[in-house]
Amino acid sequence: MYRTDYCGTLTKNDIGRTVRVCGWVQKQRDLGALIFVDLRDRTGIVQLAFDVNANSKEVFDLAFGVRSETVVAATGVVRSRGEGAINHDRATGEIEIEVKDFEVLSTAETPPFEIVENSDVREELRFRYRYLDLRRPDIQRNIIERHKIVKLARDFFSDNGFLEIETPILIKSTPEGARDYLVPSRVHPGHFYALPQSPQIYKQILMLSGYDRYMQVAKCFRDEDLRADRQPEFTQLDLEMSFVTQDDVMDINERFLAFLFDKYLGQKLELPLLRLPYEEAMARFGSDKPDMRYEMELCDLSETVRDCGFSVFSSTVQGGGAVYGMCVKGGAETYSRKEIDRLTEFAKTYKARGLAYSRLTEEPTSSFAKFLTDAEYAAVLEKLGAEKGDLVLIVADAKLRVAQTALGAVRCHVAEKLGLCDPKKFALLWVTDFPMFEYSEEEDRYIAMHHPFTAPRDEDLPYLTSDPARVYAKAYDIVINGNEAGGGSERIHRRDVQAQVFSALGISDEEANEKFGFLLEAFRYGAPPHAGLAFGVDRLVALLLGLDAIRDCIAFPKMQNAMELMSAAPGTVPQKALDELSIALNLKADE
């Protein structure tokens, strides 16, 4: 046998056993007549002990010359280290292996960086040598924990009657939202497949096909700009159910999360989870994914300042805009004038024109108080619940959403600075009743806030053709610590409603048939009411592990420019391959 045990699994209960272990040399310590080698595999590190008086010259010389990251196998007897030599920081710290036989399986050059936990090596170098980076114990732990989380998900949904069914990777391009990744067809020149942004249409087809409860750990692809929580290829835990309402979907997924938190984190979730309508979430937190680990709620000051002496506030409200404020408890001393200026510039990145403030210190300073009467200023402070020592921040804008989202972003920024975002604390909620449509000034039309198969609320059906802005959807997102961990909706199962939604989106009958004809045709043969949800696996794992970026729980992530540095993807291909695909390149000079 190559090995009898993994390095990190040996304990004092194994003392006296003869074992064979394999792995990578973490480091070697030469003490003259004694040599110690730390041997690492995915389970941990165990110490190998060599003695010039006990080992053969061949074995001792091999141990003397071994270098870091060399792959070796060692056979020996597990023994106690002795009280004075115990390493309390290591799971195997009470024991070591008295080596009898030692074999070098593969030598290693000096790696470009040390294989240690929490390396501060720049990401470009780590990802260039990702196979080395993946040896780091913290990264290995993340990948192993991801496996455990996904397995728990599969177990839960299988036990609740869901069937795991694979859907195609090469599909028809139906661009609606993010850009598709396109794959040219060799046997159909000029035609292209797309890589799926989600299994949406196929899982709906499965409901029409009678499979009732579907799930899949699905690879998805979106050609969009990257962020810390976004990759061009990502993994979804995808679900769909028939003969259900949104309440049924939310209920089973609450039970899944309770199961996951219990089995994985040992934490009990209090069910049912809070449900917050979209409009309330925006009004109170300035976000459709509010972080509920801390307070600092937003407050609508519009009526309070409608007729005040500060024209920036009053004219904004009288012109149909909104004024929102928030109180940072104890923030007056934390935020200097210079820091408030930086906060103002931050708010402007969210389209706010500025950020009004009051620092309620011993000698208060304010950017707007002098324009108000004492009564008007007192009314603002009372509305916000502001007291001595607090910091007041206010955004006024002609657009309600700008006022809300800009101040909501400031809220998150302040919470981060004040250390209110405890990664070990979890706050979960549902955000429901999203607007069905949002108006795109760029495209001069309404677009779907989620996707065009989302069902509108029954009471809003009359407005589909007359006033789409008034229509809200049977859509719901699960939010964890200010992150959208998953989202879903009831789906449209009536052809007449689907046609009205397409019309509201400016999609003609011809275009609908071209893009979604097979789905619309399937509706003609009996479509059950159905609904679903998809979790972002990468994001869910990162949240449970307290990671800052999803790439730390993905084996081979892409960088900010969508490149995979290890293999240098994407790359060029030979002209012959392009010719076979009937593709001619039309690159600009700088490309």
C-alpha positions as CSV (number, residue, x, y, z in Angstrom):
1,M,0.0,0.0,0.0
2,Y,1.2,3.5,-0.7
3,R,-0.2,4.6,2.6
4,T,-2.1,3.3,5.6
5,D,-3.1,6.6,7.1
6,Y,-3.4,10.3,6.3
7,C,-0.9,12.6,8.1
8,G,-3.4,14.7,10.1
9,T,-5.5,11.8,11.3
10,L,-2.9,10.2,13.6
11,T,-3.4,10.6,17.4
12,K,-1.9,9.3,20.6
13,N,-4.3,6.3,20.2
14,D,-2.1,5.2,17.3
15,I,1.1,5.0,19.5
16,G,2.8,1.7,18.8
17,R,1.3,1.2,15.3
18,T,3.4,0.8,12.2
19,V,2.0,3.3,9.6
20,R,2.9,4.4,6.1
21,V,2.2,8.1,5.2
22,C,2.7,10.1,2.1
23,G,2.7,13.8,1.2
24,W,4.7,16.9,0.7
25,V,7.6,18.1,2.8
26,Q,6.6,21.3,4.6
27,K,10.0,21.8,6.1
28,Q,13.1,19.9,7.4
29,R,15.0,20.7,10.6
30,D,18.6,19.3,10.8
31,L,19.9,19.0,14.4
32,G,23.0,17.0,13.6
33,A,22.3,13.5,14.8
34,L,18.6,14.1,14.6
35,I,16.5,15.3,11.6
36,F,12.8,16.2,11.8
37,V,10.7,16.5,8.7
38,D,7.1,18.0,8.8
39,L,5.0,16.0,6.3
40,R,1.9,17.6,4.9
41,D,-1.2,16.2,3.1
42,R,-4.7,17.6,2.9
43,T,-5.6,16.5,6.4
44,G,-2.7,18.2,8.2
45,I,0.9,17.8,9.2
46,V,2.7,15.0,11.1
47,Q,6.4,15.1,12.3
48,L,8.8,12.4,11.0
49,A,11.8,11.7,13.2
50,F,15.1,10.4,11.9
51,D,18.1,9.3,14.1
52,V,21.6,8.8,12.7
53,N,22.1,6.0,15.2
54,A,18.8,4.2,14.4
55,N,18.4,4.8,10.6
56,S,20.4,3.4,7.8
57,K,22.8,5.7,6.1
58,E,20.7,5.7,3.0
59,V,17.5,6.7,4.9
60,F,19.3,9.3,6.9
61,D,21.0,10.9,3.9
62,L,17.7,11.1,2.1
63,A,16.2,12.9,5.0
64,F,19.2,15.2,5.2
65,G,18.9,16.2,1.5
66,V,15.1,16.5,1.3
67,R,13.7,19.9,0.2
68,S,10.4,21.6,0.8
69,E,7.5,20.4,-1.4
70,T,9.3,17.1,-2.3
71,V,6.8,14.3,-2.4
72,V,7.8,11.4,-0.1
73,A,6.5,8.3,1.5
74,A,7.6,7.2,5.1
75,T,7.0,4.0,7.0
76,G,7.6,3.9,10.8
77,V,6.2,3.5,14.3
78,V,4.0,6.1,15.9
79,R,5.5,7.2,19.2
80,S,4.8,9.9,21.9
81,R,6.8,13.1,21.6
82,G,7.1,13.4,25.4
83,E,5.6,16.1,27.6
84,G,8.2,18.8,26.9
85,A,8.1,18.4,23.1
86,I,4.3,18.6,22.5
87,N,3.2,21.0,19.9
88,H,-0.2,22.3,21.2
89,D,-0.9,24.2,18.0
90,R,-1.1,21.1,15.9
91,A,-3.7,18.3,15.9
92,T,-0.9,15.7,15.7
93,G,1.3,17.6,18.2
94,E,1.4,14.8,20.8
95,I,3.0,12.2,18.5
96,E,5.6,11.7,15.8
97,I,6.6,8.9,13.5
98,E,9.9,7.1,14.2
99,V,10.8,6.5,10.5
100,K,12.1,3.1,9.5
101,D,11.8,3.4,5.7
102,F,11.8,6.6,3.6
103,E,11.3,7.1,-0.1
104,V,11.5,10.1,-2.3
105,L,8.6,9.8,-4.9
106,S,9.2,13.1,-6.7
107,T,11.6,16.0,-6.2
108,A,10.6,19.6,-6.2
109,E,12.2,22.9,-7.3
110,T,12.1,25.8,-4.9
111,P,8.5,27.2,-5.2
112,P,8.0,30.9,-6.1
113,F,6.3,31.4,-2.7
114,E,6.1,29.6,0.6
115,I,3.2,27.1,1.1
116,V,1.8,28.5,4.3
117,E,-1.6,29.6,5.6
118,N,-2.9,33.2,5.0
119,S,-0.1,34.0,2.6
120,D,0.3,37.7,1.8
121,V,1.7,36.9,-1.7
122,R,0.0,39.0,-4.4
123,E,-2.9,37.3,-6.1
124,E,-1.4,37.4,-9.6
125,L,1.5,35.2,-8.5
126,R,-0.8,32.9,-6.4
127,F,-3.1,32.3,-9.4
128,R,-0.2,31.9,-11.9
129,Y,0.9,29.0,-9.7
130,R,-2.6,28.0,-8.6
131,Y,-1.6,24.3,-8.2
132,L,0.9,25.5,-5.5
133,D,-1.6,27.9,-4.0
134,L,-4.1,25.1,-3.7
135,R,-1.7,23.2,-1.4
136,R,-2.0,25.9,1.2
137,P,-3.9,24.5,4.2
138,D,-6.4,27.4,4.4
139,I,-7.3,27.1,0.7
140,Q,-7.6,23.3,1.0
141,R,-9.9,23.7,4.0
142,N,-12.1,26.0,2.0
143,I,-12.4,23.6,-0.9
144,I,-13.0,20.6,1.5
145,E,-15.7,22.6,3.4
146,R,-17.4,23.5,0.1
147,H,-17.7,19.8,-0.6
148,K,-19.3,19.2,2.8
149,I,-21.8,22.1,2.3
150,V,-22.8,20.9,-1.2
151,K,-23.2,17.3,0.1
152,L,-25.5,18.5,2.9
153,A,-27.6,20.4,0.3
154,R,-27.8,17.3,-1.9
155,D,-28.8,15.1,1.0
156,F,-31.5,17.5,2.2
157,F,-33.2,18.0,-1.1
158,S,-32.9,14.3,-2.0
159,D,-34.6,13.4,1.3
160,N,-37.4,15.9,0.5
161,G,-38.3,14.3,-2.9
162,F,-36.2,16.3,-5.3
163,L,-34.6,14.7,-8.3
164,E,-31.2,15.8,-9.5
165,I,-31.5,16.2,-13.2
166,E,-28.8,17.6,-15.5
167,T,-29.7,20.3,-18.1
168,P,-27.7,21.2,-21.2
169,I,-24.6,23.3,-21.3
170,L,-24.8,24.1,-25.0
171,I,-28.1,25.9,-25.5
172,K,-29.8,28.4,-27.7
173,S,-28.8,32.0,-27.1
174,T,-31.7,34.0,-25.6
175,P,-30.0,37.2,-24.5
176,E,-32.0,39.0,-21.9
177,G,-29.9,40.6,-19.2
178,A,-26.2,39.7,-19.0
179,R,-24.2,38.9,-22.2
180,D,-24.0,35.3,-23.2
181,Y,-20.8,33.4,-23.8
182,L,-21.2,32.1,-27.4
183,V,-19.8,28.8,-28.8
184,P,-19.6,28.5,-32.7
185,S,-21.0,25.4,-34.3
186,R,-18.7,23.7,-36.8
187,V,-21.5,21.6,-38.5
188,H,-23.9,24.6,-38.7
189,P,-21.7,27.4,-40.1
190,G,-22.7,30.9,-38.9
191,H,-24.7,29.4,-36.0
192,F,-23.9,29.6,-32.3
193,Y,-24.7,27.8,-29.1
194,A,-24.7,29.8,-25.8
195,L,-23.4,28.7,-22.4
196,P,-26.3,28.9,-19.9
197,Q,-26.7,31.9,-17.7
198,S,-28.9,29.6,-15.7
199,P,-31.0,26.5,-16.3
200,Q,-34.1,28.6,-16.1
201,I,-36.0,27.5,-19.3
202,Y,-35.0,23.9,-19.0
203,K,-36.1,23.5,-15.4
204,Q,-39.4,25.0,-16.3
205,I,-39.7,22.5,-19.2
206,L,-39.0,19.8,-16.6
207,M,-42.0,21.0,-14.5
208,L,-44.1,20.9,-17.7
209,S,-42.8,17.3,-18.2
210,G,-44.1,16.2,-14.8
211,Y,-40.9,15.8,-12.7
212,D,-42.5,17.9,-9.9
213,R,-39.4,18.6,-7.8
214,Y,-36.0,19.2,-9.6
215,M,-32.6,20.2,-8.2
216,Q,-29.2,20.5,-9.7
217,V,-25.7,21.8,-8.8
218,A,-25.4,23.6,-12.1
219,K,-22.5,25.4,-13.8
220,C,-23.6,28.8,-15.2
221,F,-21.9,31.5,-17.3
222,R,-22.3,35.2,-17.7
223,D,-20.1,37.5,-19.7
224,E,-20.0,40.4,-17.3
225,D,-17.5,42.5,-15.3
226,L,-16.1,40.8,-12.3
227,R,-16.4,41.8,-8.6
228,A,-15.3,40.1,-5.4
229,D,-18.5,38.2,-5.3
230,R,-18.8,37.5,-9.1
231,Q,-17.1,35.2,-11.6
232,P,-17.8,34.6,-15.3
233,E,-18.5,31.0,-14.5
234,F,-20.2,30.1,-11.2
235,T,-22.2,27.4,-9.6
236,Q,-25.9,27.4,-8.6
237,L,-27.9,25.2,-6.4
238,D,-30.9,25.3,-8.7
239,L,-34.4,24.2,-7.6
240,E,-37.9,24.1,-9.1
241,M,-41.2,22.8,-7.8
242,S,-44.7,22.2,-9.3
243,F,-48.1,22.9,-7.8
244,V,-46.7,25.3,-5.3
245,T,-46.8,29.0,-4.4
246,Q,-44.0,31.2,-3.4
247,D,-44.8,30.4,0.3
248,D,-44.1,26.7,-0.4
249,V,-40.7,27.5,-2.0
250,M,-39.7,29.9,0.8
251,D,-40.8,27.4,3.5
252,I,-38.7,24.4,2.2
253,N,-35.7,26.7,1.6
254,E,-36.0,28.1,5.1
255,R,-36.0,24.5,6.4
256,F,-32.9,23.8,4.2
257,L,-31.1,26.7,5.6
258,A,-32.0,25.7,9.2
259,F,-30.8,22.2,8.4
260,L,-27.5,23.6,6.9
261,F,-26.8,25.9,9.8
262,D,-27.6,23.2,12.3
263,K,-25.5,20.4,10.7
264,Y,-22.7,22.6,9.4
265,L,-22.4,25.5,11.9
266,G,-24.1,24.0,14.9
267,Q,-26.4,27.1,15.0
268,K,-30.2,27.1,15.3
269,L,-32.1,29.4,13.0
270,E,-35.4,30.9,14.3
271,L,-38.1,30.2,11.7
272,P,-40.0,31.6,10.0
273,L,-37.4,34.1,8.7
274,L,-38.3,37.8,8.5
275,R,-40.0,38.8,5.3
276,L,-39.5,42.4,4.1
277,P,-41.2,43.8,1.0
278,Y,-38.9,45.5,-1.5
279,E,-40.3,49.0,-1.0
280,E,-39.9,48.7,2.8
281,A,-36.3,47.4,2.5
282,M,-35.4,50.3,0.2
283,A,-37.0,52.9,2.6
284,R,-35.5,51.5,5.8
285,F,-32.1,50.4,4.5
286,G,-31.5,51.8,1.1
287,S,-30.9,48.3,-0.3
288,D,-32.8,45.3,-1.6
289,K,-30.3,43.1,0.3
290,P,-30.1,44.8,3.7
291,D,-27.5,43.8,6.3
292,M,-29.5,43.3,9.4
293,R,-26.6,42.7,11.8
294,Y,-26.7,46.3,12.8
295,E,-29.3,49.1,13.0
296,M,-28.7,52.6,11.6
297,E,-32.0,52.6,9.7
298,L,-32.7,55.3,7.1
299,C,-35.4,57.8,7.7
300,D,-37.6,59.6,5.2
301,L,-37.2,63.3,6.1
302,S,-39.1,64.6,3.1
303,E,-42.2,65.9,4.9
304,T,-40.1,67.2,7.8
305,V,-38.1,69.5,5.5
306,R,-40.7,70.2,2.8
307,D,-41.0,73.9,3.8
308,C,-37.7,74.4,5.6
309,G,-35.4,77.3,5.0
310,F,-32.7,75.1,3.3
311,S,-33.6,75.2,-0.4
312,V,-31.5,72.1,-1.2
313,F,-33.9,70.1,0.9
314,S,-37.2,72.0,0.3
315,S,-36.9,72.4,-3.4
316,T,-35.9,68.8,-3.8
317,V,-39.1,67.6,-2.0
318,Q,-41.4,70.2,-3.7
319,G,-40.0,69.1,-7.1
320,G,-41.0,65.5,-6.4
321,G,-37.7,64.2,-5.0
322,A,-36.8,62.8,-1.6
323,V,-34.7,63.6,1.4
324,Y,-33.4,60.7,3.5
325,G,-31.2,60.8,6.6
326,M,-29.6,58.5,9.1
327,C,-28.1,58.8,12.6
328,V,-24.7,57.2,13.4
329,K,-24.8,56.6,17.1
330,G,-21.5,57.9,18.7
331,G,-20.2,58.8,15.3
332,A,-19.4,62.5,15.9
333,E,-16.0,61.7,17.3
334,T,-15.3,58.8,15.0
335,Y,-15.7,60.9,11.8
336,S,-13.6,64.0,11.4
337,R,-14.5,66.7,8.8
338,K,-11.9,65.2,6.4
339,E,-13.4,61.7,6.8
340,I,-16.9,63.1,6.1
341,D,-15.5,64.7,2.9
342,R,-14.3,61.2,1.9
343,L,-17.7,59.8,2.8
344,T,-19.3,62.5,0.6
345,E,-17.1,61.5,-2.4
346,F,-18.1,57.9,-1.7
347,A,-21.8,58.8,-1.8
348,K,-21.3,60.6,-5.1
349,T,-20.2,57.3,-6.7
350,Y,-23.8,56.3,-6.2
351,K,-25.0,59.3,-8.1
352,A,-25.8,61.5,-5.0
353,R,-25.0,65.1,-5.5
354,G,-23.7,65.5,-2.0
355,L,-23.9,64.5,1.6
356,A,-25.2,66.9,4.3
357,Y,-24.0,66.3,7.8
358,S,-24.2,67.4,11.5
359,R,-21.6,66.4,14.1
360,L,-23.2,66.7,17.5
361,T,-20.0,67.3,19.5
362,E,-19.5,69.7,22.4
363,E,-19.3,72.4,19.7
364,P,-21.6,71.0,17.0
365,T,-20.7,71.5,13.3
366,S,-23.1,71.2,10.5
367,S,-23.3,71.8,6.8
368,F,-27.0,72.8,6.8
369,A,-28.1,73.8,10.4
370,K,-27.4,77.5,9.7
371,F,-30.1,77.5,7.0
372,L,-32.8,76.2,9.3
373,T,-34.6,77.7,12.2
374,D,-34.0,76.2,15.6
375,A,-37.4,74.5,15.4
376,E,-36.7,73.1,12.0
377,Y,-33.3,71.8,13.0
378,A,-34.7,70.3,16.2
379,A,-37.4,68.6,14.2
380,V,-34.8,66.9,11.9
381,L,-32.8,65.7,14.9
382,E,-35.9,64.4,16.7
383,K,-37.0,62.5,13.6
384,L,-33.6,60.8,13.4
385,G,-33.4,60.2,17.1
386,A,-30.1,62.1,17.2
387,E,-28.4,63.0,20.4
388,K,-25.2,64.5,21.6
389,G,-22.2,62.5,20.3
390,D,-24.1,61.3,17.2
391,L,-23.4,62.0,13.5
392,V,-26.3,62.9,11.2
393,L,-25.9,62.2,7.5
394,I,-28.5,63.3,4.8
395,V,-28.9,62.8,1.1
396,A,-31.4,64.8,-1.0
397,D,-32.1,63.9,-4.6
398,A,-34.6,64.4,-7.3
399,K,-34.8,60.7,-7.7
400,L,-36.2,58.6,-4.8
401,R,-34.0,55.6,-5.6
402,V,-30.8,57.7,-5.7
403,A,-31.5,59.2,-2.3
404,Q,-32.2,55.7,-0.9
405,T,-29.4,53.7,-2.5
406,A,-26.7,56.3,-2.0
407,L,-27.5,56.7,1.7
408,G,-27.9,52.9,1.9
409,A,-24.4,52.4,0.5
410,V,-23.1,55.0,3.1
411,R,-24.8,53.0,5.8
412,C,-22.8,49.9,4.8
413,H,-19.6,51.8,4.5
414,V,-20.0,53.3,8.0
415,A,-20.8,49.9,9.5
416,E,-17.7,48.4,8.0
417,K,-15.5,51.2,9.5
418,L,-17.2,50.9,12.9
419,G,-16.6,47.1,13.0
420,L,-20.3,46.3,13.1
421,C,-20.1,43.5,10.4
422,D,-19.3,40.5,12.5
423,P,-18.7,37.6,10.0
424,K,-19.6,35.1,12.7
425,K,-23.0,36.6,13.3
426,F,-25.7,35.7,10.7
427,A,-28.8,37.8,9.9
428,L,-31.1,36.2,7.4
429,L,-34.3,37.5,5.8
430,W,-36.4,37.4,2.7
431,V,-36.9,40.4,0.5
432,T,-40.2,40.0,-1.4
433,D,-42.5,41.8,-3.8
434,F,-39.9,43.2,-6.2
435,P,-41.0,45.5,-9.0
436,M,-41.8,43.5,-12.1
437,F,-40.0,45.9,-14.4
438,E,-37.4,48.7,-14.3
439,Y,-37.1,51.3,-16.9
440,S,-33.8,51.4,-18.9
441,E,-33.0,54.9,-20.2
442,E,-30.2,53.3,-22.3
443,E,-32.6,51.0,-24.1
444,D,-35.6,53.4,-23.8
445,R,-37.9,50.5,-22.6
446,Y,-38.9,48.5,-19.6
447,I,-36.7,45.5,-18.8
448,A,-37.4,42.6,-16.4
449,M,-36.0,43.2,-12.9
450,H,-35.5,39.4,-12.6
451,H,-36.4,37.6,-15.9
452,P,-39.3,37.6,-18.3
453,F,-40.8,34.3,-16.9
454,T,-41.5,35.8,-13.4
455,A,-45.1,35.9,-12.5
456,P,-46.7,39.3,-11.6
457,R,-48.9,39.6,-8.5
458,D,-52.5,38.7,-9.2
459,E,-53.7,42.1,-8.1
460,D,-51.3,43.9,-10.5
461,L,-52.4,42.0,-13.7
462,P,-54.7,44.8,-14.9
463,Y,-51.6,47.1,-15.1
464,L,-49.4,44.9,-17.3
465,T,-50.3,46.7,-20.5
466,S,-51.5,50.1,-19.1
467,D,-48.9,50.9,-16.4
468,P,-46.0,48.4,-16.1
469,A,-44.4,50.6,-13.4
470,R,-47.2,49.7,-11.0
471,V,-46.7,45.9,-11.4
472,Y,-44.9,44.0,-8.7
473,A,-43.7,40.4,-9.0
474,K,-44.1,37.2,-7.0
475,A,-40.3,37.3,-6.6
476,Y,-38.2,36.7,-3.5
477,D,-34.5,36.9,-2.6
478,I,-32.9,35.2,0.4
479,V,-30.4,37.7,2.0
480,I,-27.6,36.8,4.4
481,N,-25.5,39.5,6.0
482,G,-26.2,42.0,3.3
483,N,-25.6,39.6,0.4
484,E,-28.1,38.1,-2.0
485,A,-27.5,34.4,-1.3
486,G,-30.3,33.2,-3.6
487,G,-33.4,34.3,-5.5
488,G,-36.4,33.0,-7.2
489,S,-40.0,33.5,-8.1
490,E,-43.3,32.0,-9.1
491,R,-43.2,31.4,-12.8
492,I,-45.8,32.4,-15.4
493,H,-47.7,29.3,-16.5
494,R,-50.5,31.0,-18.5
495,R,-49.8,31.8,-22.1
496,D,-51.9,34.9,-22.1
497,V,-50.0,36.4,-19.1
498,Q,-46.7,35.5,-20.7
499,A,-47.7,37.3,-23.9
500,Q,-48.7,40.4,-21.9
501,V,-45.3,40.4,-20.1
502,F,-43.4,40.1,-23.4
503,S,-45.5,43.0,-24.8
504,A,-44.6,45.1,-21.8
505,L,-40.9,44.3,-22.4
506,G,-41.2,45.4,-26.0
507,I,-40.8,41.8,-27.3
508,S,-42.9,41.2,-30.4
509,D,-44.7,37.9,-31.1
510,E,-42.1,37.1,-33.8
511,E,-39.2,37.8,-31.5
512,A,-40.8,35.8,-28.7
513,N,-41.3,32.8,-30.9
514,E,-37.7,33.1,-32.2
515,K,-36.2,33.2,-28.7
516,F,-38.6,31.2,-26.6
517,G,-40.9,29.4,-29.1
518,F,-40.3,25.9,-27.7
519,L,-41.3,27.0,-24.2
520,L,-44.4,28.8,-25.4
521,E,-45.3,25.8,-27.4
522,A,-44.9,23.6,-24.4
523,F,-47.4,25.8,-22.5
524,R,-50.0,24.7,-25.0
525,Y,-49.9,21.1,-23.6
526,G,-50.7,21.8,-20.0
527,A,-48.4,23.8,-17.7
528,P,-48.7,23.3,-13.9
529,P,-48.3,26.3,-11.5
530,H,-44.6,26.2,-10.6
531,A,-42.0,28.2,-8.8
532,G,-38.3,27.9,-7.9
533,L,-35.2,29.4,-6.5
534,A,-31.4,29.2,-7.1
535,F,-28.7,29.7,-4.5
536,G,-25.3,31.0,-5.5
537,V,-23.1,28.1,-4.2
538,D,-19.9,30.1,-4.3
539,R,-21.4,33.0,-2.4
540,L,-23.2,30.8,0.1
541,V,-20.0,28.9,0.9
542,A,-18.0,32.1,1.2
543,L,-20.6,33.5,3.7
544,L,-20.6,30.4,5.8
545,L,-16.8,30.3,5.9
546,G,-16.5,34.1,6.5
547,L,-14.5,34.7,3.3
548,D,-14.1,38.2,1.8
549,A,-14.2,36.9,-1.8
550,I,-15.7,33.9,-3.5
551,R,-12.5,33.1,-5.4
552,D,-11.1,31.7,-2.2
553,C,-13.5,28.8,-2.3
554,I,-13.3,28.1,-6.0
555,A,-10.5,25.8,-7.1
556,F,-9.6,27.6,-10.3
557,P,-11.1,31.1,-10.3
558,K,-10.7,33.9,-12.9
559,M,-9.0,37.2,-12.2
560,Q,-10.6,40.7,-12.4
561,N,-10.1,40.7,-16.2
562,A,-11.7,37.3,-16.6
563,M,-8.4,35.5,-17.2
564,E,-7.3,32.2,-15.7
565,L,-3.6,32.9,-15.2
566,M,-2.4,29.4,-14.6
567,S,-3.4,28.2,-18.1
568,A,-3.4,31.7,-19.7
569,A,-7.1,31.3,-20.8
570,P,-8.5,32.7,-22.9
571,G,-6.0,32.2,-25.6
572,T,-5.7,32.4,-29.4
573,V,-6.4,29.4,-31.7
574,P,-4.8,28.3,-35.0
575,Q,-6.2,29.8,-38.2
576,K,-7.2,26.2,-39.2
577,A,-9.6,26.0,-36.3
578,L,-11.2,29.4,-37.2
579,D,-11.6,28.2,-40.8
580,E,-13.3,25.1,-39.7
581,L,-15.8,27.3,-37.8
582,S,-16.2,29.7,-40.7
583,I,-15.0,32.5,-38.4
584,A,-13.1,35.6,-39.7
585,L,-11.5,37.9,-37.2
586,N,-11.9,41.7,-37.5
587,L,-9.6,42.9,-34.8
588,K,-8.7,46.6,-34.3
589,A,-5.0,47.5,-34.5
590,D,-4.7,47.9,-30.7
591,E,-6.2,44.4,-30.1
